[in-house]
Amino acid sequence: MSNLKVSFIQSDIHWQNIDANLAMFEEKIWQLEKTDLIILPEMFTTGFSMDANNLAEPHNSKTFRWMKQMSAQTDALLIGSYIIQSSGNYYNRLFCVFPDSSFKEYDKRHLFSLAGENENYTAGTEKLIVNWRQWNICPLICYDLRFPVWSRSKNYEYDLLIYVANWPSPRVNAWDTLLQARAIENIAYTAGVNRIGVDGYKANYSGNSAIYDFKGNSVVEPMIDQEGLVTVELEKRPLETFRKRFDFQKEADDFTIE
């Protein structure tokens, strides 16, 4: 069974400055050790901005080309979300970009109405699961964390659950608690990658990026109020062993999402 080296970058974000953020994250990516997967925060090129009209990029534009280049040069799957314009709509869209330039995409399902995200962006309708180096990975975005039905694994359909986020520090206790809960209830490794600093709306972010194992134990303790580059190797065999011994999902309630 193949292990997976997972890296994430916890950083401040230059407010609404795409070029500055691409340059910053590129420099940080080159500081990482050899890895299989690199995770960036939500809206990593702008911060959590509602100015979609001025910041949105068409699909095959600057940031997407940059992601393809970074993935190819590091030989790693690169994951992060940014603002996309498509067919007259704006999306908070997450891309999974592979080293061969292929990609998968996920549009944020749960839009944060308290900040007006639902008034500026179009919600997604499809959950995404990608396979990479013998691991099934489900990437979601920030506010999705509060809705466990959307992330619920059926028959162990994924091994690693990821949340990229701009999650403000006043509600960080919910972030810490729900990440751990998602790991336990889905019997899957769970990673949350958040930003630090203060955005253009004066919202403060403490980070608290972390990774939990399938039992809810910390693999990477929450990183608080500091920039950081983290790489950790996740083991597949203990996950499979635990699922066989404690097959809780065989008794899970069946459901559909409309």
C-alpha positions as CSV (number, residue, x, y, z in Angstrom):
1,M,0.0,0.0,0.0
2,S,1.3,3.4,-1.0
3,N,1.9,6.2,1.5
4,L,1.2,9.8,0.5
5,K,3.4,12.8,1.2
6,V,1.1,15.8,1.8
7,S,2.3,19.4,2.0
8,F,0.4,22.5,2.8
9,I,1.2,26.2,2.9
10,Q,-0.2,28.4,5.6
11,S,0.4,32.1,4.7
12,D,-0.9,35.6,4.7
13,I,-2.5,36.6,1.4
14,H,-1.9,39.9,-0.5
15,W,-5.3,41.5,-0.7
16,Q,-6.7,41.3,-4.3
17,N,-3.2,41.1,-5.8
18,I,-3.0,38.1,-8.1
19,D,0.5,38.7,-9.3
20,A,1.9,39.2,-5.8
21,N,0.3,36.0,-4.5
22,L,1.4,33.9,-7.4
23,A,5.0,35.1,-6.9
24,M,4.8,34.5,-3.1
25,F,3.3,31.0,-3.3
26,E,5.8,30.0,-6.0
27,E,8.7,31.0,-3.8
28,K,7.2,29.0,-0.9
29,I,6.5,26.0,-3.1
30,W,10.1,25.8,-4.0
31,Q,11.0,25.6,-0.3
32,L,9.0,22.4,0.1
33,E,10.7,19.1,0.2
34,K,9.8,16.4,-2.3
35,T,6.1,15.7,-2.0
36,D,3.0,14.1,-3.7
37,L,0.4,16.7,-2.9
38,I,0.5,20.5,-2.3
39,I,-2.5,22.3,-0.8
40,L,-3.0,26.1,-0.9
41,P,-5.7,28.1,0.9
42,E,-9.1,29.2,-0.5
43,M,-9.0,32.1,-3.0
44,F,-5.2,32.0,-2.7
45,T,-4.7,34.6,-5.4
46,T,-6.9,37.3,-3.9
47,G,-8.1,36.6,-0.4
48,F,-11.8,36.0,0.3
49,S,-13.1,38.9,-1.9
50,M,-16.6,39.6,-3.2
51,D,-15.2,41.7,-6.0
52,A,-15.7,38.9,-8.5
53,N,-16.4,41.3,-11.4
54,N,-12.9,42.7,-11.3
55,L,-10.9,39.7,-10.1
56,A,-12.4,36.7,-11.9
57,E,-10.3,35.0,-14.5
58,P,-11.4,32.9,-17.4
59,H,-10.6,29.2,-17.1
60,N,-7.4,28.9,-19.1
61,S,-5.8,32.1,-17.9
62,K,-2.8,33.2,-15.7
63,T,-3.5,31.3,-12.5
64,F,-4.5,28.1,-14.2
65,R,-1.3,28.2,-16.3
66,W,0.7,28.9,-13.2
67,M,-0.9,25.9,-11.4
68,K,-0.1,23.6,-14.4
69,Q,3.5,24.8,-14.3
70,M,3.9,24.3,-10.6
71,S,2.4,20.9,-10.7
72,A,4.6,19.7,-13.6
73,Q,7.8,21.1,-12.0
74,T,7.2,19.6,-8.6
75,D,5.6,16.3,-9.9
76,A,2.9,16.9,-7.3
77,L,-0.9,17.2,-7.4
78,L,-1.6,20.9,-6.7
79,I,-4.9,22.0,-5.0
80,G,-6.3,25.4,-4.4
81,S,-9.3,27.6,-5.2
82,Y,-9.6,31.0,-6.9
83,I,-12.2,33.2,-8.6
84,I,-13.4,32.0,-12.0
85,Q,-15.7,33.5,-14.6
86,S,-17.6,31.0,-16.8
87,S,-20.7,31.3,-19.0
88,G,-21.6,34.6,-17.4
89,N,-21.3,33.4,-13.8
90,Y,-18.6,33.7,-11.1
91,Y,-17.4,30.7,-9.1
92,N,-15.2,30.0,-6.1
93,R,-13.6,27.1,-8.0
94,L,-11.1,24.6,-6.7
95,F,-8.7,23.0,-9.1
96,C,-6.9,19.8,-8.7
97,V,-4.0,20.0,-11.3
98,F,-1.9,17.0,-12.1
99,P,1.7,17.0,-13.3
100,D,0.6,15.9,-16.8
101,S,-1.5,19.1,-17.1
102,S,-4.8,17.2,-16.7
103,F,-7.2,18.6,-14.0
104,K,-10.4,18.2,-12.1
105,E,-12.5,21.1,-10.7
106,Y,-15.0,21.6,-7.9
107,D,-17.2,24.6,-7.4
108,K,-18.0,25.5,-3.8
109,R,-21.3,24.1,-2.8
110,H,-22.1,26.1,0.3
111,L,-21.7,29.8,-0.2
112,F,-21.2,32.0,2.9
113,S,-24.3,34.2,2.9
114,L,-23.1,36.3,5.9
115,A,-20.4,37.8,3.7
116,G,-22.6,38.0,0.6
117,E,-20.9,35.1,-1.2
118,N,-24.2,33.8,-2.4
119,E,-25.0,37.1,-4.1
120,N,-21.7,37.2,-6.0
121,Y,-21.0,33.6,-6.9
122,T,-22.9,30.6,-8.2
123,A,-23.0,27.5,-6.1
124,G,-21.6,24.1,-7.3
125,T,-23.7,21.0,-7.5
126,E,-21.3,18.1,-7.8
127,K,-18.9,16.7,-5.2
128,L,-15.4,15.7,-6.5
129,I,-13.3,12.7,-5.7
130,V,-10.0,12.3,-7.5
131,N,-7.5,9.4,-7.4
132,W,-3.8,10.2,-7.0
133,R,-1.1,7.7,-6.3
134,Q,-3.5,5.1,-5.0
135,W,-5.3,7.5,-2.8
136,N,-8.9,8.7,-3.2
137,I,-9.1,12.4,-2.3
138,C,-12.2,14.6,-1.7
139,P,-11.4,18.4,-1.8
140,L,-14.0,20.8,-0.4
141,I,-14.0,24.6,0.4
142,C,-14.3,26.4,3.8
143,Y,-18.0,26.8,4.7
144,D,-18.6,23.3,3.3
145,L,-17.1,22.1,6.6
146,R,-20.3,23.0,8.5
147,F,-22.4,20.6,6.4
148,P,-21.5,17.0,7.2
149,V,-24.0,15.4,4.9
150,W,-22.2,16.9,1.9
151,S,-18.9,15.5,2.9
152,R,-20.2,12.2,4.2
153,S,-18.3,9.2,2.8
154,K,-20.3,6.3,1.4
155,N,-18.5,2.9,1.6
156,Y,-15.1,4.6,2.2
157,E,-15.2,6.4,-1.1
158,Y,-12.2,8.5,-0.2
159,D,-9.1,8.2,2.0
160,L,-8.3,11.9,2.5
161,L,-10.7,14.8,3.0
162,I,-9.4,18.3,2.3
163,Y,-10.8,21.7,3.2
164,V,-9.2,24.8,1.8
165,A,-10.3,27.9,3.6
166,N,-10.4,31.6,4.6
167,W,-11.9,30.8,8.1
168,P,-11.8,33.9,10.5
169,S,-10.3,33.5,13.9
170,P,-13.5,34.5,15.9
171,R,-15.0,31.1,14.8
172,V,-11.8,29.1,14.8
173,N,-13.0,26.8,17.6
174,A,-15.7,25.5,15.2
175,W,-12.9,25.0,12.6
176,D,-10.8,22.9,14.9
177,T,-13.7,20.9,16.2
178,L,-15.4,20.2,12.9
179,L,-12.2,19.1,11.2
180,Q,-11.6,16.5,13.9
181,A,-15.3,15.4,13.7
182,R,-15.1,15.0,9.9
183,A,-12.1,12.7,10.3
184,I,-13.8,10.6,12.9
185,E,-17.2,10.2,11.2
186,N,-15.8,9.5,7.8
187,I,-12.9,7.3,9.0
188,A,-10.5,9.2,6.8
189,Y,-7.5,11.5,7.1
190,T,-8.7,15.1,7.1
191,A,-6.7,18.2,6.3
192,G,-7.7,21.8,6.7
193,V,-5.6,24.6,5.2
194,N,-6.4,28.1,6.3
195,R,-4.7,31.5,5.9
196,I,-3.4,34.0,8.5
197,G,-3.3,37.8,8.6
198,V,-6.0,40.4,8.1
199,D,-7.9,40.8,4.8
200,G,-9.4,43.9,3.1
201,Y,-12.6,43.6,5.1
202,K,-10.6,43.7,8.4
203,A,-11.4,40.0,9.1
204,N,-8.6,38.4,11.1
205,Y,-7.3,34.9,10.4
206,S,-5.3,32.8,12.9
207,G,-4.7,29.8,10.5
208,N,-5.0,26.7,12.6
209,S,-4.2,24.6,9.6
210,A,-4.0,20.9,10.7
211,I,-4.3,17.3,9.7
212,Y,-6.1,14.6,11.6
213,D,-6.0,10.9,11.2
214,F,-9.0,8.6,10.8
215,K,-9.4,8.3,14.5
216,G,-9.4,12.1,15.1
217,N,-5.8,12.2,16.4
218,S,-3.6,15.1,15.3
219,V,-1.1,14.3,12.6
220,V,-0.2,18.0,12.4
221,E,-1.2,20.1,15.3
222,P,-3.1,23.3,14.5
223,M,-0.6,26.0,13.5
224,I,-1.7,29.3,15.1
225,D,-0.8,32.8,13.9
226,Q,2.3,31.8,12.0
227,E,3.3,31.2,8.4
228,G,4.4,27.7,7.8
229,L,5.3,25.0,5.3
230,V,4.4,21.5,6.4
231,T,5.1,18.1,4.8
232,V,3.9,14.9,6.4
233,E,3.6,11.3,5.2
234,L,0.2,9.7,5.6
235,E,0.2,5.9,5.9
236,K,-2.4,3.9,4.0
237,R,-2.0,0.5,5.8
238,P,-3.2,1.7,9.3
239,L,-6.2,3.3,7.6
240,E,-7.2,0.1,5.8
241,T,-6.6,-2.0,8.9
242,F,-8.8,0.2,11.1
243,R,-11.6,0.2,8.5
244,K,-11.6,-3.6,8.4
245,R,-11.6,-3.9,12.2
246,F,-14.1,-1.1,12.9
247,D,-16.4,-1.2,9.8
248,F,-18.8,1.5,11.1
249,Q,-19.9,2.6,7.7
250,K,-21.7,-0.7,7.0
251,E,-24.3,0.5,9.5
252,A,-24.5,4.1,8.2
253,D,-27.8,5.5,7.1
254,D,-28.4,5.6,3.4
255,F,-29.3,9.0,1.9
256,T,-29.3,11.1,-1.3
257,I,-28.6,14.8,-1.9
258,E,-30.7,16.8,-4.2
